[in-house]
Amino acid sequence: MLNEPTMDKLRELRLGVMADTWLEQNKSPKSASLDFDERFGMIVDAEHLARDNRRLTRLLKGAQLRISGACIEDVDAASGRGIDKAMIRQLTSCRWIDEHLNVLLCGPTGVGKSYVACALGQLACRRAHRVLYRRVPRLLDELALARAEGTHARLLARLAKLEVLVLDDWGLGTLKEAQRHDLLEVVEDRYGSSSTVVTSQLPVQKWHDWIGDPTLADAILDRLVNNAYKLDLKGHSRRRPDKEKKVN
């Protein structure tokens, strides 16, 4: 086959999809009716799409979203939920990421805070942003372990480089002194350079008391709250029907 040397070079250049698409075109009678520019455009499009899909797969795997199937297009903006269509449009534009703004999702358990947070994380991955999901208790444990192992600064640097950090279950439990300082380090490193999505059962007005130390609370909230979209989700628990089905 006269094209084999070219096929081999494409694969050496890691352009395997281009090579495969070219091969398929050569086997298809329909391709004979296309001119060179059309065929070449289709080959390049196939390679581009494949790379986009691989990148998205890699970003989603790295994000570790708790609800992997969450999608912003499926978020229910029905009246009475605390989310309107205008807000969804603003968040879907991802300008909040470009402008390094935060998103704060508050409301009682089961109203869909984690789903919306994961949907925003998934959207950010689709826009080629680096994302990481963590429940706050787990993140604090990881930071404590990193301090004991001498990798604390490395972990903080990794968190700072993320374009979107999703912090779920903010406000659970009681903070220790070292944990307060860890939270300050995380939000300080990210302030003005990246975006953080936070979910909490506590209203924002009670976050200061939850943090405990007034000085640290002022510093943390100043970096987290003042430059943020705030959504107060309402309604009945969306988990309740599933529970009732199990009981019945």
N, C-alpha and C positions, 0 to 999 in steps of 0.2 A: 504493500500500500504506500503510494507516494507521500501521503500526508503523515505517515508515522513519525518521521523526525520532528515535524512541527508539533504533533500531539505530545511527544515526549518532552519537548521544550516547554510547552504549556504546563505540563504536570510538574516539571522541575521548578517552574516559577510559581507553583501552588495556585495555578489557575485551572484546576481539575474540572470545575463546572463548565468553564468555557470550552474545554476540550470535549467534554461529554456532549454539550449542546451542539457543537460543530459536527460531531460524529452523527448525532441524531438528524441534523439537517441534511447531511449527505445521504442518509437512508430514506428521507422523506421526499416523495415526488412533488409535494406541494412547495417545497423550498426552492425548487428549480425555477418557479415563476417569480421569485423575489430577486431584486437586484442586490448588489454587494452591500450597499449601505443598510438596507433593511435587514439582511441576514446578520451583518456584523452588529447592528444595534440590538437584535434579539439575543445574540451571544453575550454581549456586554451586560444587558439587563439581567440575564440569568445568573451571571457571576455576581453581580451587585446584589440581587435579591438573596442569593445563598449566603453571602457574607453578612448581610443585615440579619438574616435569621440566625446565623451562628452567633453573632454578637448579642442578639436579644436573648438567646438561650443561655449564653455565658453570664450576662448581667442578671437575669432572673435567678439563676442558680446561686450567684454570689449574694443576691439580695436576701435570700432565705425568708421570703414573705410567709407569714403563718397561713394566710389564705391565698394560696397560689393562683386560684382561679378568679380572684377579685378583679373587676374591670370597671373603670369609671363610667363607661357607657351603660352599665347595668345598675348604677346607683339610683335608688328610688328617691325622686325629688317630689314626692307627693306632699300636699299641704299638711301641715301639722307635724312634720318630721324635723323642722329646723333647717332644711336644705331646700333652696329654691333653684330654679333652672338658671337664673342669672349667675348665681354663685358657682354652679357646676360649669358653666361656660368659662368663667374666669379661671377656675382651677384647671380646666382642660387645656387652656391655652399654654399652661406651664410658664407663664410670665413670672409667677411667684418663685420659680426656681431660678430663672434668669436674673431676677432682682434680689435674690437671696432672702426671701421672706419665709416665714414659718406658717404652719397651719395647726391650729389648736382645735381638737374635737372633744367636746365634753358632753356628758349625758349619763343617765343611769345604765346599768348593765343590760346588755342584750339589744340595745337600740341600733347597733350596726356601726359603732365607732371604729372597731378594728377592721371591718370590711372596707369602709371608706378609706382608712389609712393605707391598707394594703392595695386598694385600687389606685390611690395616688402614687404609691411606690411602683406598681406595675406600669402605670402611665409614664413615670419618669424613666424606667428601663426602656420602654418603647421609644423614648426620645433620646436614648443613648447616654443617660446619666447613670452614674454609679450610686447604688442604693444599698442600704442595709437595714433590716428589721430586727429590733430587739425589744423584748419586754424589759421594762426598767429594772425589776428585781434581778433578772438574769445579767443584764449589763453591769450592774453594780457588783455582782458576784465575780464576773469576769475581770473587772478592774481591780478588785481586791486580790484575786489570784495573780494577776499580772504584777501587782506591786510586790507580792511575796516572791515571785519568780524573777524579778528584776526586769520585766518587760513592760512595765507600766507606761513609760514614755513612748515606747513603740506603739502600743495599743492606742494611746491618745492621738498620736500622729496619724494612725490609720483612720480613726474616726473623724479627724479634722479634714481629711482629704475626700471623704464621701460627699457627693453633691446633694444627696438626700438621706437623712437618717430618720427612720421611723421609730419612735419611742412609744411603745404600748404600755398601758397600765401604769401611767404616771400617778403617783399619789397613794399607792398601796403600801401598807405597813408603816413602820417608823424608821426614819433615817438615823444612821449613826454619824458621828462627826466626820469621819473619813469619807463617807458616802456623799455628804453635802459638798465637800471639797471636790470630789470627783465630778459631781454634776456641774459645778461651777467651771471646772477645767474643760469639760466637754462643750458646754454652751459658749464659753469664752473663745475657745479655739475656732468655733464655727461661726461666730457672730460676724455678720457683714460679708461672709465669703461663701456661705452655703445655706441650705434650708433644712429645717427640722419639722417633722410631723409628730404631734403629741396627742395621745388619747388619754382621757382621764374620767373617772367617775365623779371626781370632785370638780365643782365649778372653779373657774380661774381665781375667784375672790378668796378661795380657801387654800390656794397653793402656798401662800406665804406662811400660814400657820403650819402646814404639813412639813415644809422644809425645816422649820424650827428656829434656826439661828437668824435673827432679824437682819443682820448685816449681810450674811451670805444669801438670804432669801431676796433681799433687795437687788443684789448683784445678779443673781440667776434670772429673776423675773424681768429685770430691765433688759437683758439680752435676749430673752425668749418671747416675751409677751407683747412688747411695744411695737414690734415690726411683724405682726402676724395677722392672718385671716383667722377669725374666731367663729366656730360653728357650735351651737348648742343643740344637740340632737334630742328629740323628744319622742314620745309614744310608748307603746307597750313593747315588752321584750319580744324580739323577732325569733327567739329560740323557743318560746312557749308552745307554739303549735307542734313542733317536733317532739317536745317532751310529752305533750298530751297524747300524741299518737303512740308513743312507746308505752304510756300507762294504759291506754285503751287497747 
